[in-house]
Amino acid sequence: MEPIRPIQGSPKTVRPRVVLVEDYADTRALLSAALAGDFDVITFDHPHRALAEMESVAPDLILCDIGLPDMDGVELLAELRTKPAMGRIPVLAFTADARIGTREKLLAAGFDGYISKPIFDWDVFIAMIHKHLSEVPDA
């Protein structure tokens, strides 16, 4: 596992770093606020920015919207998986597409989990992130 990084302003507190790739500002703000109690949250509004900076951010988990501009979440995931440092990072699909078969299609594409929007139970949502973080194999 990656070395533990202290959170700014609290050197003894260690929290997982979650990256959110989401193009809608309101959704980014809502999720950042909801996750801030448990995680160090870093957001990207565009997939190309996320690709350019993801390795330097060193996330523990990535939440990835599927409907992104210029590159959808499946394409972003494929690009991330080509980077050795990103290979073992759990990536959860985060989408408003809740049609039958979407979850299975996204898991088959390589996502580690699927979360549909809107989120109705924030405790379940946060527990799901913790669950995926706990399943990351050690280095």
C-alpha positions as a printed Julia matrix, in Angstrom:
139×3 Matrix{Float64}:
   0.0    0.0     0.0
   1.1    3.6    -0.59
   2.88   5.37    2.25
   0.51   7.14    4.61
   0.21  10.84    3.87
  -0.7   13.32    6.63
  -3.65  15.6     5.96
  -2.93  19.31    5.83
  -3.3   20.93    9.24
  -3.53  17.62   11.08
  -0.23  15.73   10.94
  -1.43  12.82   13.07
  -4.67  12.22   11.19
  -4.52   9.84    8.25
  -7.41   9.67    5.84
  -7.7    7.95    2.48
  -7.39  10.19   -0.56
 -10.43  10.0    -2.83
 -10.39  11.56   -6.28
 -13.66  12.58   -7.87
 -13.82  13.09  -11.64
 -17.12  14.88  -12.28
 -17.94  17.63  -14.77
 -20.9   19.19  -12.91
 -19.81  21.76  -10.33
 -22.86  21.25   -8.11
 -22.27  17.49   -7.95
 -18.57  18.0    -7.19
 -19.42  20.41   -4.37
 -22.09  18.12   -2.89
 -19.89  15.03   -2.98
 -16.86  16.89   -1.66
 -18.88  18.12    1.31
 -20.38  14.67    1.94
 -17.01  12.91    1.79
 -14.89  15.51    3.58
 -15.61  14.04    7.02
 -13.98  10.72    6.14
 -11.65  11.4     3.21
  -9.17  13.8     1.72
 -11.12  14.72   -1.45
  -9.53  15.99   -4.66
 -11.75  16.87   -7.6
 -11.27  17.16  -11.34
 -13.84  18.66  -13.68
 -12.38  17.25  -16.89
 -10.99  13.8   -17.75
  -7.89  15.15  -19.52
  -6.94  17.18  -16.43
  -7.49  14.09  -14.29
  -5.23  12.01  -16.53
  -2.5   14.65  -16.5
  -2.45  14.99  -12.71
  -3.73  11.68  -11.33
  -0.37  10.05  -10.62
   0.95  13.09   -8.75
  -2.21  13.12   -6.61
  -1.66   9.47   -5.59
  -5.31   8.56   -4.9
  -6.41   5.63   -2.8
  -9.73   5.43   -4.67
 -11.29   7.15   -7.69
 -14.96   8.01   -8.2
 -15.48   8.48  -11.91
 -18.52   9.95  -13.63
 -19.35   8.13  -16.85
 -20.81  11.04  -18.86
 -17.75  13.26  -19.13
 -16.86  15.74  -21.89
 -14.41  14.68  -24.63
 -13.78  11.28  -23.04
 -16.31   9.14  -21.2
 -15.58   7.41  -17.92
 -14.96   4.04  -19.6
 -12.29   5.61  -21.82
 -10.77   7.39  -18.82
 -10.61   4.11  -16.91
  -8.89   2.41  -19.84
  -6.28   5.19  -19.95
  -5.74   5.05  -16.19
  -5.19   1.29  -16.3
  -2.29   1.76  -18.75
  -0.37   3.62  -16.03
   1.47   1.2   -13.71
   0.87   3.38  -10.63
  -2.88   3.38  -11.29
  -3.32  -0.33  -11.91
  -4.39  -1.32   -8.39
  -6.37   1.8    -7.45
 -10.08   1.0    -7.1
 -12.18   2.98   -9.56
 -15.92   3.23   -8.95
 -18.3    4.19  -11.75
 -20.56   7.03  -10.69
 -23.44   7.56  -13.09
 -27.06   8.62  -13.51
 -27.52   5.72  -15.94
 -29.43   3.19  -13.85
 -30.84   1.17  -16.74
 -30.91  -2.59  -16.56
 -27.51  -3.94  -17.58
 -25.55  -0.72  -17.01
 -23.97  -1.95  -13.79
 -22.88  -5.22  -15.41
 -21.54  -3.4   -18.48
 -19.44  -1.04  -16.35
 -18.1   -3.83  -14.13
 -17.19  -5.79  -17.28
 -15.35  -2.69  -18.54
 -13.1   -2.92  -15.47
 -14.69  -0.7   -12.85
 -14.39  -2.05   -9.33
 -17.85  -0.88   -8.33
 -20.94   0.99   -9.47
 -22.82   3.82   -7.78
 -25.94   5.31   -9.32
 -26.98   8.93   -9.0
 -28.74  10.35   -7.16
 -27.46   9.04   -3.87
 -30.31   8.29   -1.51
 -28.42   6.85    1.45
 -25.18   8.68    2.2
 -24.17   6.21    4.93
 -24.36   3.32    2.43
 -22.42   5.37   -0.13
 -19.59   6.14    2.3
 -19.57   2.55    3.58
 -19.17   1.34   -0.01
 -16.11   3.55   -0.46
 -14.61   2.24    2.8
 -15.32  -1.33    1.67
 -13.47  -0.85   -1.62
 -10.56   0.81    0.16
 -10.27  -2.14    2.53
 -10.07  -4.57   -0.4
  -6.97  -2.96   -1.98
  -4.12  -5.51   -1.85
  -0.87  -4.54   -0.16
   2.09  -3.67   -2.35
